[in-house]
Amino acid sequence: MGGFAIGSSIWSVNFFGLLAYCLPTTMNVNSQALISSFLASMGLAALCLYGVSRQKNSAQHLAIGLALATALLFLIFKAGTLALNLDEEQRHQYPFLSVFITVNLSIVLPLIVTAQFHSFFSTQPSANKRAFAIYSLWPMLLAATVFICLHMVGSAFTRLWDHPSHSHAAIMASLQIASILSVIAIAIIVSTWFLAKYDQLNIKAAQLLKSLNRSKQDLQLMMMHDPLTRLPNRALLEDRLDKILARSKRCKSQFAVISVDLDRFKTINNTVGHAIGDELIKQVAKRLHQSVRAMDTIARIGGDEFLVAIDDGINRDQVTQIADRMINTACKVFFVQGNEIRISLSIGISLYPQDGHTIRDLIINADTAMYFSKKMGRNNFHFFDPCMKTVTEQKKKMEKRLRIALEEGLFTLAYQPKINITNNTVCGVEALLRWDDPELGTVTPDEFIPLSEEIGLILPLGLWVLNSACQQIKQWLDEGLCSLPVAVNISPYQLNQTGFSHLVEQALQQSGIPPNTSNWKLPKVP
């Protein structure tokens, strides 16, 4: 389109320049020469556009381009004069070609160099738009100068024999040809303008479509990936698991689902801060991703929880190797914003088809095996076993009853005396928390204390123990019993609690224990 517009302009300028002389001779139109001149103009325009569109042009390319441009310009002018089919004999003086080539080299060369630099400047992302618009005028002015000068040179070296009798007919013929060329030139310019606008609309539509596709891809990425780690989320993992399940059913093959949880991550997060905790999660995700195979999918489904889909065609030994790699790579120290952090993983594994025939069952059973790994000391992995379901169900029931016991006050404190073996006297007591549940029976502290820490009930439970111990000391003092040191077991979560000292002070004030006479202490941190 650009070559057609530029070529038409060159062709029109050449003919209007010839007709502007009002030559005193009869003129007709030679169609073959006219077409040759038009094609030469198209070729010159295409050559110029090709030259300036290249990022780099060697000296050899410039020399060939100059030679072709010179030949085409000469052909345009020569074919133009022949196309008018003058009745009288016409000829060019001998120096015409040499002067024509000289002018061409002296003007076309700067034009090509300027246009090349203009093309390079327009591709720079930092180009100033206003400076670029102003600078764009120079190639156009230079191009107009080239064609006018070459046309003047060609016309100056053209000689015709004068026949005054033909002058009126020549003028009329010139006007007819000029009218025809004017209509053609205007039609070409208008059609080219509409085509250019249509092309601009197509470009804008293509850019808009590209932008929409990019936005769609970004939206799909946000919907199907975790924003922190860029790993797949649960939705994408389950979609891939559905495909793996369908393929495994068809091929009768085996695949695995692995549930991964960071041990004591909440403690780490509360100690070093959430920003460092997020960075730690990103580093853990990267290491876990490096531990699995390229065909496997690892997804983040929660704060410190991950699920891994081990693709079909895998056996139990291969899954064991992958789980071992995960645990070993997580045991290495993490360096996060100047902090050295060590963590461990608890992993549970379920296998298709023996551990479940649906994605939901496989994920639940993998979680069950993961919690069993936590109960067995953490930093290890276990394959799912049906007997683990009983343990999980018991844990869920205990969690439910633990919340009810705290609300209904089903806990009690037992005071174990401390005996001084040297004189066989009581030197103090230790407050021990006991839980007798109507449904579960007697539950030992080794069972419900870790669970209360895991589900976040240790702080209200510890506060209850603190207030109950203070009230018991007050009761002993009111009954006239001698004051004995009372030892109360405190969880590390309580010691890390903001304002814990204020809670102790408040418990003393509410119970009315004189601070200067009380002799109880908090010596034991389990």
ZAMARGU-4260 file (C-alpha; in steps of 0.2 Angstrom, whole numbers, plus 5000, padded with zeros to 4 digits):
<rodrens>
0) 5000/5000/5000 | 5014/5012/5004 | 5023/5008/4988 | 5008/5010/4978 | 5004/5028/4986
5) 5022/5034/4984 | 5024/5026/4967 | 5008/5035/4961 | 5014/5051/4968 | 5031/5050/4959
10) 5022/5045/4943 | 5010/5060/4944 | 5023/5073/4948 | 5033/5067/4933 | 5018/5069/4921
15) 5012/5085/4928 | 5029/5092/4927 | 5030/5088/4909 | 5013/5095/4905 | 5017/5111/4914
20) 5028/5116/4900 | 5014/5118/4888 | 5024/5111/4874 | 5020/5118/4857 | 5017/5101/4849
25) 5003/5089/4848 | 5003/5076/4861 | 4995/5059/4862 | 4996/5045/4875 | 5007/5030/4872
30) 4999/5016/4883 | 5014/5005/4884 | 5026/5019/4889 | 5013/5025/4901 | 5012/5008/4910
35) 5031/5006/4909 | 5033/5023/4918 | 5020/5018/4931 | 5028/5001/4934 | 5045/5010/4936
40) 5038/5022/4949 | 5031/5007/4959 | 5048/4999/4958 | 5057/5014/4964 | 5044/5016/4979
45) 5046/4998/4984 | 5065/4999/4983 | 5065/5014/4994 | 5053/5007/5007 | 5063/4991/5008
50) 5079/5000/5010 | 5072/5011/5025 | 5063/4996/5033 | 5080/4987/5036 | 5088/4989/5052
55) 5105/4988/5045 | 5112/4992/5027 | 5129/4988/5022 | 5139/4999/5009 | 5136/4986/4996
60) 5117/4986/4999 | 5118/5005/4998 | 5128/5005/4981 | 5116/4993/4973 | 5101/5003/4979
65) 5108/5019/4972 | 5112/5011/4956 | 5094/5004/4955 | 5086/5020/4960 | 5096/5029/4947
70) 5091/5017/4933 | 5072/5018/4939 | 5072/5037/4940 | 5080/5038/4922 | 5067/5025/4916
75) 5052/5035/4924 | 5057/5051/4915 | 5062/5043/4899 | 5046/5033/4898 | 5036/5048/4903
80) 5042/5059/4889 | 5039/5044/4877 | 5021/5041/4884 | 5016/5058/4878 | 5020/5052/4860
85) 5025/5070/4854 | 5022/5072/4835 | 5039/5081/4833 | 5056/5073/4835 | 5063/5074/4853
90) 5080/5070/4859 | 5090/5072/4875 | 5107/5081/4874 | 5122/5071/4877 | 5127/5077/4894
95) 5109/5073/4900 | 5113/5056/4907 | 5129/5061/4916 | 5121/5076/4924 | 5106/5066/4929
100) 5117/5053/4938 | 5127/5066/4947 | 5111/5075/4953 | 5104/5058/4958 | 5120/5053/4968
105) 5121/5070/4976 | 5103/5070/4982 | 5097/5052/4983 | 5111/5047/4994 | 5107/5059/5008
110) 5089/5055/5006 | 5092/5036/5009 | 5104/5040/5023 | 5091/5052/5031 | 5077/5040/5029
115) 5087/5026/5036 | 5091/5036/5052 | 5073/5041/5053 | 5068/5023/5052 | 5080/5018/5066
120) 5075/5033/5076 | 5056/5028/5075 | 5060/5010/5082 | 5068/5017/5098 | 5056/5015/5113
125) 5063/5031/5121 | 5060/5042/5106 | 5052/5059/5109 | 5035/5059/5100 | 5036/5078/5096
130) 5054/5077/5091 | 5050/5062/5080 | 5036/5071/5072 | 5046/5087/5068 | 5061/5076/5062
135) 5049/5066/5050 | 5047/5082/5039 | 5065/5081/5033 | 5064/5065/5023 | 5048/5072/5015
140) 5056/5088/5010 | 5072/5080/5004 | 5061/5068/4994 | 5051/5082/4986 | 5068/5091/4982
145) 5075/5075/4973 | 5060/5073/4962 | 5058/5091/4957 | 5077/5093/4954 | 5078/5077/4943
150) 5063/5082/4933 | 5070/5100/4930 | 5087/5092/4925 | 5078/5080/4913 | 5067/5094/4906
155) 5082/5106/4904 | 5091/5094/4893 | 5076/5090/4882 | 5075/5098/4865 | 5060/5099/4853
160) 5058/5107/4836 | 5045/5121/4837 | 5030/5120/4826 | 5019/5135/4830 | 5005/5129/4820
165) 5002/5115/4832 | 5003/5126/4848 | 4984/5127/4850 | 4981/5109/4847 | 4995/5105/4859
170) 4988/5116/4872 | 4971/5107/4871 | 4979/5090/4871 | 4989/5095/4886 | 4973/5101/4895
175) 4965/5084/4891 | 4979/5074/4897 | 4981/5085/4912 | 4962/5082/4916 | 4964/5064/4914
180) 4979/5063/4925 | 4971/5074/4938 | 4956/5063/4940 | 4968/5048/4941 | 4979/5056/4953
185) 4965/5062/4964 | 4957/5044/4964 | 4973/5036/4968 | 4976/5048/4983 | 4958/5046/4990
190) 4958/5027/4988 | 4975/5027/4996 | 4969/5037/5010 | 4954/5026/5013 | 4965/5011/5012
195) 4978/5018/5024 | 4963/5022/5037 | 4957/5004/5034 | 4974/4998/5037 | 4975/5008/5053
200) 4959/5001/5059 | 4965/4984/5056 | 4981/4987/5066 | 4971/4995/5080 | 4959/4980/5080
205) 4974/4968/5080 | 4982/4977/5094 | 4966/4977/5104 | 4964/4958/5101 | 4982/4955/5106
210) 4979/4966/5122 | 4963/4956/5126 | 4971/4939/5123 | 4985/4945/5135 | 4973/4951/5148
215) 4964/4934/5146 | 4980/4924/5149 | 4984/4935/5164 | 4967/4932/5171 | 4968/4914/5168
220) 4985/4914/5177 | 4978/4923/5192 | 4963/4911/5193 | 4974/4895/5192 | 4990/4900/5201
225) 4995/4905/5218 | 4999/4923/5219 | 5014/4921/5231 | 5023/4906/5224 | 5016/4906/5206
230) 5013/4888/5209 | 4996/4880/5203 | 4982/4882/5215 | 4969/4869/5221 | 4958/4872/5206
235) 4972/4869/5193 | 4979/4854/5203 | 4962/4845/5203 | 4959/4848/5185 | 4976/4840/5181
240) 4972/4826/5194 | 4955/4823/5184 | 4965/4820/5168 | 4978/4809/5177 | 4964/4799/5185
245) 4955/4796/5168 | 4972/4791/5160 | 4976/4779/5174 | 4959/4771/5173 | 4961/4769/5154
250) 4979/4762/5156 | 4976/4753/5172 | 4991/4762/5180 | 4995/4770/5197 | 4998/4787/5202
255) 5001/4796/5219 | 4994/4811/5229 | 5006/4819/5242 | 5001/4831/5255 | 5015/4842/5262
260) 5014/4853/5278 | 5028/4863/5286 | 5031/4859/5304 | 5028/4873/5317 | 5027/4886/5303
265) 5014/4897/5313 | 5028/4898/5327 | 5041/4904/5314 | 5028/4916/5306 | 5024/4924/5323
270) 5042/4925/5328 | 5050/4933/5313 | 5035/4941/5305 | 5024/4938/5290 | 5035/4946/5277
275) 5049/4934/5281 | 5036/4920/5282 | 5030/4924/5265 | 5048/4924/5258 | 5051/4907/5267
280) 5036/4900/5259 | 5043/4905/5242 | 5059/4897/5245 | 5051/4881/5251 | 5040/4881/5236
285) 5055/4882/5224 | 5065/4868/5233 | 5049/4857/5233 | 5047/4860/5214 | 5065/4855/5211
290) 5062/4839/5221 | 5049/4832/5209 | 5049/4827/5191 | 5045/4839/5177 | 5029/4829/5173
295) 5023/4831/5191 | 5012/4845/5198 | 5015/4854/5214 | 5002/4866/5221 | 5000/4877/5236
300) 4983/4875/5243 | 4985/4885/5260 | 4997/4895/5271 | 5010/4881/5273 | 5001/4867/5264
305) 5006/4859/5248 | 4999/4845/5237 | 5009/4836/5224 | 5001/4825/5210 | 5014/4812/5205
310) 5009/4807/5187 | 5004/4790/5182 | 5015/4775/5179 | 5024/4777/5195 | 5027/4764/5209
315) 5029/4765/5228 | 5048/4765/5228 | 5049/4780/5216 | 5036/4789/5227 | 5047/4785/5242
320) 5062/4793/5233 | 5053/4809/5229 | 5047/4810/5247 | 5064/4808/5254 | 5071/4821/5242
325) 5058/4833/5249 | 5062/4830/5267 | 5081/4831/5264 | 5080/4847/5254 | 5069/4856/5267
330) 5081/4851/5281 | 5094/4862/5274 | 5095/4880/5282 | 5085/4894/5273 | 5093/4911/5273
335) 5079/4924/5272 | 5083/4943/5274 | 5098/4939/5285 | 5089/4926/5296 | 5094/4908/5296
340) 5078/4897/5297 | 5077/4878/5299 | 5061/4869/5296 | 5055/4851/5293 | 5041/4843/5283
345) 5027/4831/5288 | 5021/4821/5272 | 5007/4810/5269 | 5005/4799/5253 | 4990/4791/5245
350) 4991/4779/5230 | 4978/4776/5216 | 4969/4764/5216 | 4972/4756/5233 | 4969/4771/5243
355) 4954/4779/5234 | 4945/4779/5217 | 4941/4798/5217 | 4951/4813/5218 | 4942/4819/5234
360) 4946/4802/5243 | 4964/4802/5238 | 4967/4820/5244 | 4958/4816/5261 | 4968/4800/5263
365) 4984/4809/5259 | 4980/4823/5272 | 4976/4809/5285 | 4993/4801/5282 | 5001/4818/5284
370) 4993/4821/5301 | 4999/4804/5306 | 5016/4809/5302 | 5015/4824/5313 | 5009/4814/5327
375) 5023/4802/5325 | 5036/4815/5328 | 5036/4826/5312 | 5050/4827/5299 | 5045/4811/5291
380) 5032/4803/5279 | 5020/4789/5279 | 5009/4780/5266 | 4991/4780/5270 | 4984/4765/5280
385) 4965/4762/5283 | 4969/4761/5302 | 4974/4780/5301 | 4956/4785/5298 | 4952/4779/5316
390) 4966/4790/5323 | 4960/4805/5312 | 4942/4803/5318 | 4947/4802/5336 | 4957/4817/5334
395) 4942/4827/5326 | 4931/4821/5340 | 4944/4826/5353 | 4946/4843/5345 | 4927/4846/5346
400) 4926/4840/5364 | 4941/4851/5369 | 4932/4866/5363 | 4916/4861/5373 | 4926/4857/5389
405) 4934/4875/5388 | 4917/4883/5386 | 4909/4873/5400 | 4923/4872/5412 | 4926/4854/5412
410) 4945/4856/5416 | 4951/4854/5434 | 4968/4857/5443 | 4976/4844/5453 | 4990/4850/5466
415) 5004/4838/5467 | 5014/4841/5483 | 5033/4842/5482 | 5042/4833/5496 | 5059/4838/5503
420) 5068/4821/5506 | 5080/4828/5518 | 5067/4832/5531 | 5052/4824/5524 | 5042/4840/5523
425) 5031/4847/5510 | 5040/4862/5501 | 5028/4866/5488 | 5015/4860/5476 | 5013/4859/5457
430) 4997/4863/5448 | 4993/4849/5435 | 4979/4851/5422 | 4966/4837/5421 | 4952/4833/5409
435) 4938/4821/5413 | 4926/4821/5398 | 4909/4813/5399 | 4911/4805/5381 | 4930/4803/5380
440) 4934/4798/5398 | 4950/4804/5406 | 4961/4812/5393 | 4980/4814/5397 | 4989/4830/5395
445) 5001/4822/5383 | 4985/4820/5372 | 4976/4836/5373 | 4990/4849/5377 | 4998/4847/5359
450) 4981/4847/5351 | 4976/4863/5360 | 4993/4871/5354 | 4989/4865/5336 | 4971/4872/5335
455) 4975/4888/5344 | 4967/4885/5361 | 4982/4885/5372 | 4981/4903/5376 | 4964/4903/5383
460) 4967/4887/5391 | 4983/4893/5399 | 4974/4909/5405 | 4961/4898/5414 | 4975/4888/5423
465) 4983/4905/5428 | 4967/4912/5435 | 4962/4896/5444 | 4979/4894/5452 | 4978/4911/5459
470) 4961/4909/5466 | 4966/4893/5474 | 4981/4902/5483 | 4969/4915/5489 | 4957/4902/5496
475) 4972/4894/5505 | 4977/4911/5512 | 4959/4915/5518 | 4958/4898/5527 | 4974/4902/5536
480) 4984/4889/5528 | 5003/4893/5526 | 5008/4899/5509 | 5017/4886/5498 | 5026/4890/5482
485) 5015/4885/5468 | 5022/4879/5451 | 5012/4882/5436 | 5017/4874/5419 | 5017/4888/5405
490) 5017/4884/5386 | 5030/4893/5375 | 5015/4900/5366 | 5010/4910/5382 | 5028/4916/5384
495) 5028/4923/5367 | 5011/4931/5369 | 5011/4950/5369 | 5006/4957/5386 | 5009/4940/5395
500) 5016/4949/5410 | 5001/4961/5411 | 4990/4945/5411 | 5000/4938/5426 | 4998/4955/5435
505) 4980/4956/5432 | 4977/4938/5438 | 4986/4943/5455 | 4976/4958/5457 | 4959/4950/5453
510) 4963/4936/5465 | 4969/4948/5479 | 4985/4939/5482 | 4997/4951/5491 | 5013/4952/5480
515) 5024/4954/5494 | 5018/4938/5503 | 5015/4926/5489 | 5028/4914/5485 | 5022/4905/5470
520) 5032/4904/5453 | 5032/4899/5435 | 5047/4888/5434 | 5043/4875/5421 | 5042/4878/5402
525) 5038/4861/5394
</rodrens>
